[in-house]
Amino acid sequence: MRNRILLSALLIASTFAFPQFTIEQVLSSPFPSELVAAKDASRVAWVFDNRGERNVWIADAPDFKARQLTHYHGDDGQPIAALTISNDGKTILYARGTEVNGGGSSANPQSLTAGAKQQVFAIDVAKGEPRTLGDMGCGEEGCEDIQISPDGKWAAWANKTGILLAPIDGKQQAKKLNELRGELSEPRWSPDGKRLAFVVNRTDHSFIGLQEIGGTEVRYLAPSTNRDDLPRWSADGKQIAFVRQPGVQAKLPLIPVRPHPWSIWVADASTAQGKEVWHSGDQPRDSFPMFIGTSFYFAGDRIVFVSTRDNRNHLYSVPAAGGEATQLTQGNFEVEDVTLSKDQKWITYSSNEYTSDSKDEDRRHLWRVPATGGQRQQLSSGETIEWSPTLVGDKVICLGSSATSPAMPYEVTGSSRRLIAADMLKDFPSNQLVTPQQVIFDSDGLKIHGQLFVPKDGKSTHPALIFTHGGPVRQMMLGFHYMDYYHNAYAMNQYLASKGYVVLSVNYRLGIMYGYDFLNPPNTVWRGAAEYNDVVAGAKYLQSLSNVDKSKIGLWGGSYGGFLTAMGLARNSDIFSAGVDFHGVHDWSAFIGEWENNATAAPDAKEAQKLAFDSSPEASISTWKSPVLLIHGDDDRNVPFSQTTTLAEKLKNQGVEFEELIFPDEIHGFLMFKSWIKAYSVEEQYFDKKLK
């Protein structure tokens, strides 16, 4: 009898067994990024981050068989960025290492005694041996931008000291193009390769500079008291388009939110004279759009741009000579990644366009539309996600994923897609992952989207977790994310579900792809933190589920998600039993001086400081009761480490239980694969201890 009972118990356990995979396995797929294509050759290149080992890969038409080009070894914490390829496809350039911090140092997460630095490399596809062109060392995350001259002989890039120029053959190291006052950025070659346009930022105003290669003088295009940015050349090299915003006005009140109007200008490259060809309105939705940097092109005799004037981020084009703008996309969706065809007649883009019977508002698919306007064509569809469209002749190459398949490069044909580098996924546990459900719940009259991960174990009740993304201008989706940080977070949510947690990922207000009004709601961030209400609404949604143990709800997140995690524990320890806070913001008042020019001179400076503090977790430290795990790297360039240091001391004084996991020399988005494994492993153990 005893053996029969034991056998029955084993059969039941095997029937409802948790999926058996590790954190290492669900994070094991190489993450692709930086997808680029040669203009005049049938070749694409991208970067694979394979468990911290980062290398450049390439593939050629017609079969697009992937092959590794560089051969860096080990989890060394040195990222590859700014990947670019020459027009003929023969040479690839990239930056290796990180931007410098306030002290002028690149990240050194291995804590090497020799330190680390960010450098620019070139590699010939035929030879496969990288050569150093010079130091990059730009001053902020994401500032890497290498531009190859049209003839493939020269490279230009910006760092903290100016524009650097280097021969791609590596026979000479990079030299400064000029000595100018201000911070220089956005170098752009003229089509004939004889001139460079670039941005000269002088804090409260900025210019578009124009210089002949080898010349001794810089000319400024239609200089003014405004802020000019994003220079773009016409195909014939006769004109340069750029965007203009008003100059910075000092001593304005800090608390009121103002519209940010902008305009498009076109300058004559020979005379430097310019004129306005389009301008926005002065209402909030007319404000400068966040996606403009990758969506601003000269397309023949028209200029392509995006605007949120109708509450959604949509494509428009306007004649370069001036006139009425034509709206190219419209509807309750938004455009994100944008690329222009070689003949400049077609625009290919990713969007979250959806129909009434689909959930694609929480996915991405590819579309294309004529630059002059006309019928749009859908290039991909289904329960998949596609982004970073890149064109090779008539082929569309992109990066993509799904609910159970991690990000990989794909060739898109019709409505189907073919996986490139399929052998890289041979050990990935796709069949053990769950497909998250799209859920929509109400918060203050807003429709809040989320992704619900439900365990496969067959148990009747589970502890639950809320996950909040960072940014806050992000969107978690119904599949693996296109950013490495959130690709990891999605994988972790899958792992937590496999360990018996119901996980709700909340796309709170302030996020992208649901409209300008959702992205810019009132009384949020340091002006009131109303977005926290969406976290509470998510908790109430979880409490309404029959399979959730209402007494065991935790929350976790990083950066802005860390802020919301701390808010939940500080304000609602009655709801949230424990939390894991990755490098979160804990006191907004510390940032006012960084965000606003001469903030102390503002007429409402004291009121703004108080409002910012009151909108922070530290303001509610007296009601913080639940335990927390604090995780932070002490070379964080996004959220100062002092935000966690100060919170830890206040928690200690308040008698709140907390634990720490500190990574010396790590940055905001951990550079070492082993750091992610360690952080997520400790997170799982912490929740198991507190919620199970």
N, C-alpha and C positions, 0 to 999 in steps of 0.2 A: 504493500500500500504506500509506504514511504517513498519508494522508488518511482511509483506511478505519479504521485503528487509532484515529486521533483522534476520528472520528465515533462509533465504538463506545464509547470512553471517555466521550464526552459523553452518549451515551444511557444508559450505566450510571449516570453521575453524576446525571442528571435523574430516573432511576427511583428512586434511593435518596437524593434530595436532602433536606436538612434542611428542615423547615418554615421559611419565611422571614417572620418577623415580628420586630418590635423590642420592647425593653423598654417603650418608650412606648406601643406598641399594646396590649400585654397588660395594662398598667396604665391604659388609657384609659377604661374604662367608669366612669360616675359611681357612686360608692358610696352606697347609701341607708342611712339610719339614722333613729332617733328617730320611728318610725312611731306616730302617735296618731290617735284618732277622737273626733269630737264625740259627747257623750252623747245629745243630743236633736236632732241633725241628721245628714243623710246625707253626711258629709264626712270625709275623712282628710287628714292632712298628714304630711310627712316632710322630711328634709334630704338633698339630693344634694351630694356632694363631687365636683365635676367637675374633675379635674386640679388640685386645690387651690382651685378657685373654689366656695365653699359657699353654697348658697341653699335657701330653703324652697320646697317644692312642695306643691300640693294636688290633690285629685281628688274629684269628687262622683258620687253614685249618680244614675242607674242605670248609666251607661256608664263611670264612673270614668276619664274622660279627663284625663290629667295636664297641669297648667299651672304655670308658674313664678310664684311670688308675690313674692319679694324679688329684687333685682338687684345683688348685690355682684359686683364684677369683679376678676379676676386672682387669681394664686396668692399670697395675702397672708398666709397662715399664721394666720388667725383662725378657729378652729372655731366651729360653732354647736351648742349643747347645750341640754338641759333644755326641749326643745320641748313645748309644751302648748297645748291648744285649749279655748276656752270651751264651755260646754254647748250653746249655740245655734250654735256653729260660726262665728260672725262675727268672732272675734278670736283671733289666735295670738300667743303669747308665746315668747320664747327668750332664751338668754344667748349673747353673742358675745364671743369672747376666751377666755383660759385662766384657770385658778385661779392664785392667787398663790403664789410660792415662799417659802422661809423669810425672805427679805428683803422680802417684801411686794410683789413685782413680778410682773405677768403676763408671759407669754412674749412675746418680741419677736424672732421668728426672722428678720425682715427687717433687724434691727439699725437701726431707725429712731431718729433722735436724739430724737424726741418720746416714745419709748417706746410702750407699749400697755397697755390695761386691759380688764377684763372687765365688760361692762354688760348690763343687762336691757332688752329691746326689746319693744314691742307693735306689731302691725300689723293693721289692719282689712282683711279679705278684699276688701271692696267698694272700698276706696280704694287699698290697696297701697302705702302710704307708712309706713315704720317710724318709731316715736318712742321716745326714750329714757325709761325709767322710773327709772333709777338705776344705781349701781354694784353689781356682785355681789361679785367678789373673794373667793370662798370659798378655803379653805386647803388643799385636797387634791384630787387628780384624781378626777373622778366625783362630787364633792359637790354639783354643780349640781342644784337642785330648786326649781322655781317652781310655786306652787299658786295657781290662780284661784278666787276666791270663787264660790259657786253662782250668784249673780246676775250674774256676769261684770263686776263693777265694780272689784274690787280684786285685787291680786296680793300674795302673801307669799313671801318667800324668806329663806334664811339665808346669812350670810357670816361672816367671822372675828369680827365684833363683836356679832352677835346676829341677831334676826329683824327684817327690814325689811318695811314695808307701803307700798304705792304705789297711787294710783288709776290704773286702766288707761287712762283718757282722756289721761293725761300732763300734766294741768294743774298737778300738783304733783309734785315729785320725792320719791323714797322717803324715809321717816323710820323711825327705830327704833321698834319696838313697845314695847320695854322696856329697862331696864338691869339685867341679871342677871349674877351671877357664873357663870363656866364657859362652855363652848362650846355654842351652841344649834344645833339642826338639826331636820329632819323636820317642818316646819310642816304641819298638816292642819286644813282648815276643817271646822267643824260643818255639818251639812246645811242649817241655817237661815242660815248665813253670819255668825252673831253672835259666834262664839268660835273660838279657835285652840288646838289642842293641839300640843305640841312637846317635843323632848327637851332636857334640860339636863344636859350631861356635866360632871362634876366629878372626872374622872380615875379615882379608884378606886371611884366610885359614880355613878349618874345617876338623874334623876327624869323623870317625864312632867309637864310644866307645862300649865296650862289658864288661859287668859285671855280675858275679855270684850273685844271690840274697843272701844276707848275706855275700858276699865276701868283702875283704878289698882292692882290687886292680882293676883298670880299664885297660884293654888292648885296644890298638888302631889298627884297621885293615889297614895294608899297609899304614902307615902314610906318608904324603908328604907335599909339599907346595901347593897342590891343595885344592879345595873345594869339600868335599864329602857329600853326602846327600842321603835320601830315602833308609834306610836299609830295606831289605826284606829277610826273612828266607826261606830256602828250606823246603819241607815237612818233611824231616828226621832230620832237625836241624843241618846238618853237614856243610852247606854253607850259606853265607850271600851275597846277591847281593846288589850293591849300584851304584849310578851314580857319576861321577867325572867331575868337570869343572876346568879350570885353576885358579890358585890363582889370587888375585887382584893385578894388576901392578899399581904402583903409577906414578903420573905425566904424564899420557898419555893425549893427546889432547882430549878435551871434545866434540867438534862439529862432527868429523867424526863418522859414525856409523860402528861398527865392527861386524863381525860374532862372535858367541859364541859357539865354538865347545865343544863337550862333549863325554864321553865314559861310557861304562858299565863295571864294575869290579865285580869279584866274589872272595870272601875270604874264606879260610878254618876257620871254627869257633873254631877249636882246636889249630891251630898254629898261627892264625891271619895273615898268609901270603896270599897275593892276586895277581890276575893277570887280565889283561884286556882281555875281551872276545868280545868286539865290540867297534868301535869308529866311530864317525860321520866324514864327510868331513869337509873342512874348508871354504865352501861357505856360504853365508847368509842363504839359505834355510836349511842348515845343523845345524843351531843354536839350542840351547837347547829349546825344545818345551814347551809351556805354560801348556799343559794338562798332562804332564808327571806324576805329583804327584798322580793322581787318575787312572793312566793307566800303572803302573809299577808293575809287578807280577812275582813271581816264579811260573811256571806252569809245574809241573812234572820235567823233566830234561831240560826244556827250560825257557827262560826269555821273557816275553811279555813287549813290550814298544810301544811308538808312536814316529813318526818322521815326519817332514814336508819336507823331502829331495826332494819330487816330487811336492812341492808347496801346498800340502794338508796334513792335520793332519791324518795320517793313522796308522793302527796297523801293527806291525811286531813281529816276535819272533826269537830268536837266541838260539842255544844250550848253556847250562850253561858251557860246556867245551870249548866253542869258535867255531867259524866257520861262515859260511855265514848266513845272516839274511833272513828270509822268509817274504815277504810282504803278510799280511793277507787280507787287504782291498785295493782297488784301484779304482780310478775314480774321477770325479769332485764333490766330497763331502768331508765332514770331520767327524771324529769320536769325540764324546764328552764323555758322561758317560760310564764307562767300569766296568764290574764286572766279576768275574771268578766263574765257577761252582764248586761245592764241590769236584768233582773228578778231577778238574783242566784240563779237556779236552776241555771245551767250553768257549768261551768268548762272553758274551752278552753285547751289546753296543747300544747307541743312536747315530743317525747321521741325517744329512740333505740330504741324498741321494735322488735324484729326477730323474724322466724321463722327456722326452721332453714335455709331455702333463700334467705335474703336477707342483705344486708350492711348493713342499716339501723342496726346498732349503731354504725356510723361515719357515720351521716347523722342528719337530724331530719325528723320528719313531725308533722302536726297531728292531735290527737284532742280529744274532749270527753266529759265525764262529769257526771251530776247531782251537785249539791253535797251531796245527802243520801245519795249512793251509788246504784249501779245499773249498768246495762250501758253500757260505753264504746262510743263511735262513732269510727271512723277517718275523718278528713276529707281526708287527702292520702296518697299512696303513690307508689311507683315509684322510679326511679333519679334522684330529685331531692332537694332539701333545702329545708325550710321552717322559718321561725322568726318571732318577734314577731307572733303572731296578734292581730288587732285586729278588733272586731266593729262592723259598720254595719248595724243592723237584723238581717236574717237572712243578711247577706253576711259572709263571712270574707275580710278583706284581710290579707296577710302579706308578708314579705320572703322571697325564695327564690333558689336558684341550682341549678347542677348541676356535673358534672365539667368541662364545657366552656363553660357559660354563667355569667357573673358575676352578682353579687347585683342583684336588681331587685324592685320591688313587684309583687305578683300578687293577682288575685282568685281564690279557691279555690271551685270549684263541683263537688260530688260528689267524684270522684277525679281531676278535671282542674283545671288552673289556667290563667288567662288573664293574659298579660303586660301590665302597665300601663307606659306610656312606652317602648314597643317601639322607637321610632325612635332612642332613645339608644344602641342597640347596633348600628346599621347598619354601622359600620366595625370592629366587634370581630372578631378572628380566631378565632372559635369552631371552625371546621372544620379549623384547623391544630393544635389542642391535642390532647393525649393524654388518655385516660381512665385514671387511676391504678388500679392493682390493689390490692385489700385483701390484705395479707399478715399472718400471725400467726406469731410465733416465740417460743421459750422463753427465759426469763432468770430464773435462780434459782427455777424452778418456777412463775413467773408467765407468763401468756399476754400477750405484748406485741403490740399492734396497730400496723400501719404502712400507709402508702400508698406504693406503688412506681411511680415515673414512668419509663417505658422509652422511649428515643428511637425515632423512626420511620425512622431513616436506613438500617436494614438492615445495619449493620456488625456484625461478629462480637463485638468487645469494645469496651468503653467505660471511661473513667475514671468513678468513682462518688463520690457525695456523700451524707452523712447530714445531714438537717435536724432540729433539735430546737426545738420551740416554747418560748415563754416562759411566765410565769405563776408557778409551774408548773401552776396549776389551769386548764388549757386542754385542748382536744382538737382535733387536726387531723382533717379529714373527707375523704370521697371526693368533694370538690367545693369550690367557692369558699366561704370562711369568712364567718361573720356579724359578725366584728370586722374593722375596716378594716386593722389591723396585720397580721393573719393572712390577710386577703383578698389583701393585697400579697405576703405570703410565699408563698402558694399560687401566685399568678401568677408569682413568680420561680422557683419550682420547675418550673413549666411551661416557662418560658423556658430554664432550664438544661437541661431534657430536650431542647428543640429545638436546643440547641447541642451535643448529643452526650453528655450526662452521664446516667447512671442515678442517680436520686435516690430515697433512702429517707427518708420523713418518719416519725419514730419517736414514738409516743405512749407515752412512758416512764411508769413508776409515778409517782404524785403527780398524775396527770391526772384529769379529771372523766369521768363517764358509765360507768365500769366498776365502780362500787361504792365504799362507804366504805373498805373494807379496801385497795383499790387506791389510793385518794386519800390515805390516811393510813398508809402502810407504815412499819415500824420502821427505824431507823438511816438516815434520809434527811436531806436538806438539810444543815444544819450539824451534825447529830448522826451523821454517817457517810457521807453522799452515796452511799448504796447504789444510787440511781437511775442513777448513772453506769454500772453494770453493764449496764443495758438498752441503752446506746449501744454498748458493746463487743459485746453480743449482736447488735445490728443490723449492726455491721461484719462479724461472723462470718457473718451471713446473706448479706450482699453478697458475701463471699468465696466462698460456696458456689455463686454463680450463674455459669454458663458465659459470660455476656456481660459480665462485669466484670473489668477489669484489676486484679488483687489488689494490685499495687504502687502503684496510683494511686487511693487513697481519701482524700477530704478530708471536712471537716464544717463546717457553718455554723449560726448561730442568733443570736437576739437576746434580751437580758435573761437569763432563766434558761437559754435556749438558748445565749446567749453564755457563761454559766458552764460549761455542759456542753461547749461547743466548746473552751474553755480547758482543761478537765479532760482532754479527749481528747488535746490536744497535749502537756500537761504529763506525763500518766501513760503515754501510749501513742503516742509519736512513731514507734514501730516499726510501728504500724498506720496512723496518720493522717499523710499526707504534707504537708498544709497545711490552714489553717483561716481562716475569716472570722468574727470575734467582734464582734457588734454590742452595745455597751453592756452587757457582761457583768459579773457579780459575780466577783471574784477573791480576796476574803478575807472569809469569813463573820464572823470575829471582830470586824470593825468594826461589825457590826449588833446584837450582843447587847444593848448598852445601850439601843438604840432599841426593840427588841422587848419587852424585859422591864422591868417597873417596878422601879427601884432594884436593877438587876442586880448591881452591885458588892457589895451586902450579902448576896447569896445564899451559902449555905454551900458550894456547889460552883462558885463563880464562876471560880476559876483553872482548874479542870478543864474547865469549859464553854468558856472562851476557848481552851484548847489543842485541845479536840475540834473547835471551829469552825474554827480555823486549819488543823488537819490534814485537814479535809474540804474544803479550798479548793485551787484551782489553784496558788496561790503556794507552798503547802507542798511541791509537787513540781517547783519551778522548776529543780532541778538535773538533772532528767531530761528537761526540755523541749528538744527539738532541732529540731522542724519549724517552718517559717516561719508567720507569722500576720499577717493584716491586721486592725488594730484600728479600729473605727468608733464614734464617740461624739459626741453633742451636748453642749456644755459647760454648758447650763442644764437638764440632766437632773434631774427631780424624783423619779425612782424609784430609779435607781442613781447614786450620787454620781460625778461625773466623776473624783474622786480615785482611784476603783477602777482606772481605766485609766491615769491618770498614774503611780501607783505601780507597776503591772505593767510599763509601758513602761520605767521605770528599772531594774527587776529583770531584764527581758529583755536590756537593754543591758549590764548588768553581767555577765550570764551568757553574752553573746556570741551570743544567739539572733537570727536575722534577723526583723525585723518592719517593717511599714509602717503608716502612720497615715492616716486620713481623718477630720478633725475639723471639726465644724460649729459655729462660734460662734453662741451664742444659740438653738440648737435644743434641743428637749426630748427625752424618751425616745422617744415615738412621733412621729417627725418630722412637723412641721406643714406644711412646704412640699413640694409635689409634686416640685419640682426637687431637693429633698434626697434623696427616694427614688430618682429617676432617676440621680442622681449616685452614690449609694451602691451601687445594684445594678449600674450600669455598671462601676464600679471593681471590685466583687466578681467580675463575670464575667471581666474582664481579668486579675484576680489568679489566679483558678483556671486560666484558659487558660495563663498563664505558668508556673504551678507543676505542673499536672497533665497538660498536653498537650505 
